[in-house]
Amino acid sequence: MGTRRESDVVLERKPEALKLPPMYQVVLLNDDYTPMDFVVNVLQEYFNKDRQEATQIMLKVHNEGKGVCGIFSRDIAATKVELVMMHAHAAGHPLQCVMEEV
Ligand code: TYC
């Protein structure tokens, strides 16, 4: 109690159990070969976007190099990345999809 000296200050860590789990954004990367309509379909089928929002995200990726498709728990994000990559590569497209901690 009383006056706190600088040497008394401790950094308190949030108890582990109360921390929220980390979230991950799934990101599409641009390339020169994957057709635009294929990317729009991916956004509709795997990320539940309507055609208009899917087109906006695809154009953002095309113009800026990357774009966020959605934010998920780690397992859901990893599954989305895997499914999108399998679908793209099975169709012969070099589309890249990655996850990044938010
Ligand atoms: N740049 C591609 C084209 O001109 C379109 C594209 C958009 C590719 C988004 C990948 O994640 C991507 N056909």
Backbone and ligand atoms as CSV (ligand in chain L), in Angstrom:
chain,resi,resn,atom,element,x,y,z
A,1,MET,N,N,0.847,-1.197,0.000
A,1,MET,CA,C,0.000,0.000,0.000
A,1,MET,C,C,0.877,1.240,0.000
A,2,GLY,N,N,0.251,2.392,-0.128
A,2,GLY,CA,C,1.010,3.641,-0.114
A,2,GLY,C,C,1.614,3.931,-1.475
A,3,THR,N,N,2.665,4.732,-1.479
A,3,THR,CA,C,3.261,5.142,-2.747
A,3,THR,C,C,3.898,3.942,-3.442
A,4,ARG,N,N,3.663,3.836,-4.739
A,4,ARG,CA,C,4.258,2.723,-5.508
A,4,ARG,C,C,5.559,3.183,-6.116
A,5,ARG,N,N,6.630,2.478,-5.818
A,5,ARG,CA,C,7.893,2.786,-6.503
A,5,ARG,C,C,7.883,2.099,-7.859
A,6,GLU,N,N,8.685,2.602,-8.758
A,6,GLU,CA,C,8.725,2.027,-10.100
A,6,GLU,C,C,9.075,0.537,-10.048
A,7,SER,N,N,9.911,0.188,-9.078
A,7,SER,CA,C,10.351,-1.210,-8.987
A,7,SER,C,C,9.241,-2.133,-8.514
A,8,ASP,N,N,8.099,-1.565,-8.019
A,8,ASP,CA,C,6.977,-2.398,-7.567
A,8,ASP,C,C,6.064,-2.806,-8.720
A,9,VAL,N,N,6.160,-2.103,-9.844
A,9,VAL,CA,C,5.175,-2.308,-10.916
A,9,VAL,C,C,5.380,-3.667,-11.580
A,10,VAL,N,N,4.313,-4.420,-11.656
A,10,VAL,CA,C,4.389,-5.693,-12.376
A,10,VAL,C,C,3.431,-5.646,-13.553
A,11,LEU,N,N,3.783,-6.339,-14.622
A,11,LEU,CA,C,2.875,-6.442,-15.762
A,11,LEU,C,C,1.994,-7.651,-15.527
A,12,GLU,N,N,0.697,-7.433,-15.479
A,12,GLU,CA,C,-0.205,-8.548,-15.229
A,12,GLU,C,C,-0.582,-9.206,-16.541
A,13,ARG,N,N,-0.491,-10.532,-16.533
A,13,ARG,CA,C,-0.851,-11.308,-17.723
A,13,ARG,C,C,-2.296,-11.778,-17.563
A,14,LYS,N,N,-3.077,-11.687,-18.629
A,14,LYS,CA,C,-4.450,-12.189,-18.598
A,14,LYS,C,C,-4.404,-13.707,-18.402
A,15,PRO,N,N,-5.197,-14.240,-17.480
A,15,PRO,CA,C,-5.163,-15.705,-17.298
A,15,PRO,C,C,-5.478,-16.405,-18.618
A,16,GLU,N,N,-4.744,-17.467,-18.900
A,16,GLU,CA,C,-4.841,-18.161,-20.195
A,16,GLU,C,C,-6.288,-18.538,-20.533
A,17,ALA,N,N,-7.046,-19.016,-19.562
A,17,ALA,CA,C,-8.399,-19.513,-19.813
A,17,ALA,C,C,-9.344,-18.413,-20.295
A,18,LEU,N,N,-9.050,-17.160,-20.002
A,18,LEU,CA,C,-9.964,-16.082,-20.374
A,18,LEU,C,C,-9.620,-15.467,-21.720
A,19,LYS,N,N,-8.494,-15.870,-22.285
A,19,LYS,CA,C,-8.108,-15.325,-23.593
A,19,LYS,C,C,-9.023,-15.874,-24.679
A,20,LEU,N,N,-9.445,-15.012,-25.579
A,20,LEU,CA,C,-10.222,-15.491,-26.723
A,20,LEU,C,C,-9.299,-16.236,-27.668
A,21,PRO,N,N,-9.803,-17.264,-28.340
A,21,PRO,CA,C,-8.943,-17.981,-29.291
A,21,PRO,C,C,-8.569,-17.058,-30.445
A,22,PRO,N,N,-7.369,-17.217,-31.012
A,22,PRO,CA,C,-6.994,-16.381,-32.145
A,22,PRO,C,C,-7.905,-16.649,-33.338
A,23,MET,N,N,-8.151,-15.632,-34.144
A,23,MET,CA,C,-8.963,-15.768,-35.357
A,23,MET,C,C,-8.049,-15.558,-36.576
A,24,TYR,N,N,-8.483,-16.120,-37.669
A,24,TYR,CA,C,-7.647,-16.098,-38.886
A,24,TYR,C,C,-8.455,-15.582,-40.070
A,25,GLN,N,N,-7.857,-14.682,-40.835
A,25,GLN,CA,C,-8.518,-14.276,-42.079
A,25,GLN,C,C,-7.995,-15.146,-43.214
A,26,VAL,N,N,-8.937,-15.571,-44.045
A,26,VAL,CA,C,-8.572,-16.326,-45.243
A,26,VAL,C,C,-8.459,-15.309,-46.379
A,27,VAL,N,N,-7.310,-15.357,-47.065
A,27,VAL,CA,C,-6.948,-14.336,-48.045
A,27,VAL,C,C,-6.696,-15.000,-49.398
A,28,LEU,N,N,-7.256,-14.416,-50.443
A,28,LEU,CA,C,-6.930,-14.848,-51.808
A,28,LEU,C,C,-5.832,-13.945,-52.356
A,29,LEU,N,N,-4.895,-14.553,-53.091
A,29,LEU,CA,C,-3.791,-13.797,-53.695
A,29,LEU,C,C,-4.003,-13.712,-55.204
A,30,ASN,N,N,-3.569,-12.620,-55.787
A,30,ASN,CA,C,-3.711,-12.452,-57.229
A,30,ASN,C,C,-2.685,-13.297,-57.986
A,31,ASP,N,N,-3.046,-13.671,-59.195
A,31,ASP,CA,C,-2.089,-14.242,-60.153
A,31,ASP,C,C,-2.575,-13.816,-61.529
A,32,ASP,N,N,-1.788,-14.115,-62.549
A,32,ASP,CA,C,-2.126,-13.627,-63.900
A,32,ASP,C,C,-2.983,-14.596,-64.703
A,33,TYR,N,N,-3.282,-15.785,-64.162
A,33,TYR,CA,C,-3.854,-16.849,-64.985
A,33,TYR,C,C,-5.251,-17.317,-64.569
A,34,THR,N,N,-5.552,-17.312,-63.283
A,34,THR,CA,C,-6.861,-17.813,-62.851
A,34,THR,C,C,-7.969,-16.903,-63.409
A,35,PRO,N,N,-8.957,-17.485,-64.090
A,35,PRO,CA,C,-10.022,-16.641,-64.660
A,35,PRO,C,C,-10.825,-15.923,-63.572
A,36,MET,N,N,-11.240,-14.704,-63.898
A,36,MET,CA,C,-12.002,-13.904,-62.931
A,36,MET,C,C,-13.289,-14.612,-62.500
A,37,ASP,N,N,-13.998,-15.230,-63.441
A,37,ASP,CA,C,-15.274,-15.844,-63.054
A,37,ASP,C,C,-15.056,-17.072,-62.167
A,38,PHE,N,N,-13.892,-17.737,-62.297
A,38,PHE,CA,C,-13.578,-18.854,-61.405
A,38,PHE,C,C,-13.429,-18.337,-59.968
A,39,VAL,N,N,-12.756,-17.210,-59.809
A,39,VAL,CA,C,-12.550,-16.633,-58.470
A,39,VAL,C,C,-13.884,-16.181,-57.878
A,40,VAL,N,N,-14.722,-15.572,-58.690
A,40,VAL,CA,C,-16.050,-15.148,-58.214
A,40,VAL,C,C,-16.836,-16.367,-57.730
A,41,ASN,N,N,-16.783,-17.463,-58.491
A,41,ASN,CA,C,-17.487,-18.686,-58.078
A,41,ASN,C,C,-16.929,-19.247,-56.770
A,42,VAL,N,N,-15.618,-19.213,-56.595
A,42,VAL,CA,C,-14.998,-19.678,-55.342
A,42,VAL,C,C,-15.552,-18.870,-54.159
A,43,LEU,N,N,-15.613,-17.559,-54.336
A,43,LEU,CA,C,-16.092,-16.697,-53.240
A,43,LEU,C,C,-17.567,-16.976,-52.922
A,44,GLN,N,N,-18.342,-17.319,-53.935
A,44,GLN,CA,C,-19.758,-17.636,-53.698
A,44,GLN,C,C,-19.914,-19.008,-53.052
A,45,GLU,N,N,-19.149,-19.976,-53.533
A,45,GLU,CA,C,-19.356,-21.354,-53.080
A,45,GLU,C,C,-18.708,-21.648,-51.735
A,46,TYR,N,N,-17.534,-21.078,-51.473
A,46,TYR,CA,C,-16.807,-21.421,-50.238
A,46,TYR,C,C,-16.944,-20.365,-49.156
A,47,PHE,N,N,-17.366,-19.141,-49.541
A,47,PHE,CA,C,-17.414,-18.066,-48.542
A,47,PHE,C,C,-18.790,-17.399,-48.460
A,48,ASN,N,N,-19.786,-18.046,-49.096
A,48,ASN,CA,C,-21.187,-17.582,-48.983
A,48,ASN,C,C,-21.393,-16.119,-49.371
A,49,LYS,N,N,-20.610,-15.649,-50.325
A,49,LYS,CA,C,-20.815,-14.271,-50.807
A,49,LYS,C,C,-21.856,-14.271,-51.933
A,50,ASP,N,N,-22.649,-13.206,-52.023
A,50,ASP,CA,C,-23.514,-13.100,-53.201
A,50,ASP,C,C,-22.656,-12.622,-54.382
A,51,ARG,N,N,-23.238,-12.686,-55.588
A,51,ARG,CA,C,-22.438,-12.428,-56.792
A,51,ARG,C,C,-21.805,-11.033,-56.762
A,52,GLN,N,N,-22.547,-10.075,-56.242
A,52,GLN,CA,C,-22.055,-8.684,-56.223
A,52,GLN,C,C,-20.848,-8.541,-55.289
A,53,GLU,N,N,-20.957,-9.064,-54.065
A,53,GLU,CA,C,-19.832,-8.939,-53.125
A,53,GLU,C,C,-18.644,-9.778,-53.591
A,54,ALA,N,N,-18.950,-10.957,-54.152
A,54,ALA,CA,C,-17.870,-11.814,-54.667
A,54,ALA,C,C,-17.097,-11.088,-55.766
A,55,THR,N,N,-17.816,-10.385,-56.633
A,55,THR,CA,C,-17.160,-9.652,-57.720
A,55,THR,C,C,-16.298,-8.520,-57.155
A,56,GLN,N,N,-16.798,-7.827,-56.131
A,56,GLN,CA,C,-16.020,-6.742,-55.514
A,56,GLN,C,C,-14.719,-7.270,-54.908
A,57,ILE,N,N,-14.811,-8.404,-54.199
A,57,ILE,CA,C,-13.607,-8.963,-53.565
A,57,ILE,C,C,-12.621,-9.422,-54.641
A,58,MET,N,N,-13.131,-10.094,-55.680
A,58,MET,CA,C,-12.259,-10.559,-56.767
A,58,MET,C,C,-11.516,-9.376,-57.400
A,59,LEU,N,N,-12.256,-8.261,-57.638
A,59,LEU,CA,C,-11.614,-7.095,-58.272
A,59,LEU,C,C,-10.587,-6.452,-57.336
A,60,LYS,N,N,-10.864,-6.483,-56.039
A,60,LYS,CA,C,-9.881,-5.956,-55.071
A,60,LYS,C,C,-8.599,-6.783,-55.140
A,61,VAL,N,N,-8.738,-8.112,-55.183
A,61,VAL,CA,C,-7.556,-8.982,-55.292
A,61,VAL,C,C,-6.814,-8.680,-56.602
A,62,HIS,N,N,-7.581,-8.584,-57.676
A,62,HIS,CA,C,-6.988,-8.333,-58.996
A,62,HIS,C,C,-6.213,-7.007,-59.007
A,63,ASN,N,N,-6.777,-5.973,-58.386
A,63,ASN,CA,C,-6.171,-4.629,-58.443
A,63,ASN,C,C,-5.123,-4.380,-57.370
A,64,GLU,N,N,-5.293,-5.013,-56.198
A,64,GLU,CA,C,-4.415,-4.680,-55.058
A,64,GLU,C,C,-3.512,-5.842,-54.642
A,65,GLY,N,N,-3.734,-7.032,-55.230
A,65,GLY,CA,C,-2.830,-8.143,-54.944
A,65,GLY,C,C,-3.363,-9.152,-53.967
A,66,LYS,N,N,-4.231,-8.713,-53.051
A,66,LYS,CA,C,-4.842,-9.668,-52.122
A,66,LYS,C,C,-6.163,-9.127,-51.595
A,67,GLY,N,N,-6.957,-10.017,-51.030
A,67,GLY,CA,C,-8.245,-9.610,-50.483
A,67,GLY,C,C,-8.759,-10.636,-49.496
A,68,VAL,N,N,-9.470,-10.150,-48.476
A,68,VAL,CA,C,-9.967,-11.012,-47.403
A,68,VAL,C,C,-11.317,-11.614,-47.809
A,69,CYS,N,N,-11.408,-12.947,-47.665
A,69,CYS,CA,C,-12.646,-13.668,-48.000
A,69,CYS,C,C,-13.529,-13.846,-46.782
A,70,GLY,N,N,-12.926,-13.881,-45.575
A,70,GLY,CA,C,-13.687,-14.085,-44.352
A,70,GLY,C,C,-12.746,-14.313,-43.187
A,71,ILE,N,N,-13.312,-14.287,-41.967
A,71,ILE,CA,C,-12.526,-14.465,-40.739
A,71,ILE,C,C,-13.137,-15.621,-39.956
A,72,PHE,N,N,-12.280,-16.573,-39.545
A,72,PHE,CA,C,-12.757,-17.840,-38.978
A,72,PHE,C,C,-11.832,-18.308,-37.849
A,73,SER,N,N,-12.317,-19.303,-37.091
A,73,SER,CA,C,-11.433,-20.000,-36.150
A,73,SER,C,C,-10.338,-20.718,-36.960
A,74,ARG,N,N,-9.290,-21.152,-36.264
A,74,ARG,CA,C,-8.141,-21.728,-36.981
A,74,ARG,C,C,-8.519,-22.942,-37.828
A,75,ASP,N,N,-9.310,-23.861,-37.242
A,75,ASP,CA,C,-9.660,-25.093,-37.967
A,75,ASP,C,C,-10.517,-24.807,-39.195
A,76,ILE,N,N,-11.486,-23.918,-39.041
A,76,ILE,CA,C,-12.370,-23.597,-40.182
A,76,ILE,C,C,-11.552,-22.908,-41.274
A,77,ALA,N,N,-10.676,-21.970,-40.880
A,77,ALA,CA,C,-9.854,-21.259,-41.874
A,77,ALA,C,C,-8.963,-22.248,-42.626
A,78,ALA,N,N,-8.340,-23.165,-41.884
A,78,ALA,CA,C,-7.426,-24.131,-42.518
A,78,ALA,C,C,-8.190,-25.028,-43.495
A,79,THR,N,N,-9.407,-25.418,-43.119
A,79,THR,CA,C,-10.221,-26.263,-44.011
A,79,THR,C,C,-10.609,-25.507,-45.280
A,80,LYS,N,N,-10.995,-24.238,-45.126
A,80,LYS,CA,C,-11.360,-23.421,-46.308
A,80,LYS,C,C,-10.159,-23.324,-47.258
A,81,VAL,N,N,-8.976,-23.025,-46.695
A,81,VAL,CA,C,-7.775,-22.901,-47.532
A,81,VAL,C,C,-7.539,-24.197,-48.305
A,82,GLU,N,N,-7.636,-25.321,-47.606
A,82,GLU,CA,C,-7.376,-26.616,-48.242
A,82,GLU,C,C,-8.387,-26.903,-49.355
A,83,LEU,N,N,-9.676,-26.664,-49.077
A,83,LEU,CA,C,-10.721,-26.942,-50.082
A,83,LEU,C,C,-10.564,-26.049,-51.310
A,84,VAL,N,N,-10.275,-24.764,-51.077
A,84,VAL,CA,C,-10.132,-23.827,-52.206
A,84,VAL,C,C,-8.917,-24.201,-53.057
A,85,MET,N,N,-7.819,-24.538,-52.387
A,85,MET,CA,C,-6.594,-24.907,-53.131
A,85,MET,C,C,-6.822,-26.201,-53.937
A,86,MET,N,N,-7.507,-27.173,-53.331
A,86,MET,CA,C,-7.782,-28.433,-54.052
A,86,MET,C,C,-8.655,-28.166,-55.269
A,87,HIS,N,N,-9.694,-27.356,-55.075
A,87,HIS,CA,C,-10.633,-27.041,-56.159
A,87,HIS,C,C,-9.896,-26.314,-57.302
A,88,ALA,N,N,-9.075,-25.328,-56.955
A,88,ALA,CA,C,-8.373,-24.536,-57.979
A,88,ALA,C,C,-7.368,-25.403,-58.731
A,89,HIS,N,N,-6.604,-26.186,-57.993
A,89,HIS,CA,C,-5.542,-26.946,-58.648
A,89,HIS,C,C,-6.107,-28.114,-59.453
A,90,ALA,N,N,-7.249,-28.663,-59.001
A,90,ALA,CA,C,-7.929,-29.706,-59.789
A,90,ALA,C,C,-8.409,-29.136,-61.123
A,91,ALA,N,N,-8.746,-27.845,-61.127
A,91,ALA,CA,C,-9.204,-27.197,-62.364
A,91,ALA,C,C,-8.027,-26.659,-63.186
A,92,GLY,N,N,-6.803,-26.823,-62.671
A,92,GLY,CA,C,-5.618,-26.400,-63.416
A,92,GLY,C,C,-5.269,-24.926,-63.259
A,93,HIS,N,N,-5.782,-24.286,-62.207
A,93,HIS,CA,C,-5.501,-22.858,-61.984
A,93,HIS,C,C,-4.497,-22.687,-60.834
A,94,PRO,N,N,-3.637,-21.675,-60.944
A,94,PRO,CA,C,-2.593,-21.490,-59.918
A,94,PRO,C,C,-3.043,-20.644,-58.714
A,95,LEU,N,N,-4.350,-20.483,-58.544
A,95,LEU,CA,C,-4.884,-19.645,-57.457
A,95,LEU,C,C,-4.249,-20.013,-56.110
A,96,GLN,N,N,-3.864,-18.999,-55.363
A,96,GLN,CA,C,-3.285,-19.212,-54.032
A,96,GLN,C,C,-4.211,-18.628,-52.969
A,97,CYS,N,N,-4.406,-19.407,-51.903
A,97,CYS,CA,C,-5.270,-19.013,-50.793
A,97,CYS,C,C,-4.489,-19.293,-49.513
A,98,VAL,N,N,-4.418,-18.303,-48.628
A,98,VAL,CA,C,-3.626,-18.451,-47.401
A,98,VAL,C,C,-4.442,-17.965,-46.197
A,99,MET,N,N,-3.988,-18.331,-45.000
A,99,MET,CA,C,-4.614,-17.805,-43.791
A,99,MET,C,C,-3.610,-16.982,-42.993
A,100,GLU,N,N,-4.118,-15.912,-42.340
A,100,GLU,CA,C,-3.247,-15.010,-41.562
A,100,GLU,C,C,-3.931,-14.747,-40.229
A,101,GLU,N,N,-3.187,-14.841,-39.151
A,101,GLU,CA,C,-3.792,-14.523,-37.848
A,101,GLU,C,C,-4.193,-13.052,-37.833
A,102,VAL,N,N,-5.396,-12.798,-37.305
A,102,VAL,CA,C,-5.896,-11.410,-37.281
A,102,VAL,C,C,-5.269,-10.645,-36.112
L,1,TYC,N1,N,-5.706,-11.536,-62.187
L,1,TYC,C1,C,-6.602,-12.567,-62.686
L,1,TYC,C2,C,-6.933,-12.286,-64.153
L,1,TYC,O1,O,-6.670,-11.220,-64.662
L,1,TYC,C3,C,-7.892,-12.624,-61.880
L,1,TYC,C4,C,-7.676,-13.053,-60.479
L,1,TYC,C5,C,-8.383,-12.421,-59.458
L,1,TYC,C6,C,-6.825,-14.112,-60.149
L,1,TYC,C7,C,-8.221,-12.830,-58.137
L,1,TYC,C8,C,-6.657,-14.513,-58.825
L,1,TYC,O2,O,-7.244,-14.291,-56.503
L,1,TYC,C9,C,-7.369,-13.879,-57.812
L,1,TYC,N2,N,-7.510,-13.270,-64.823
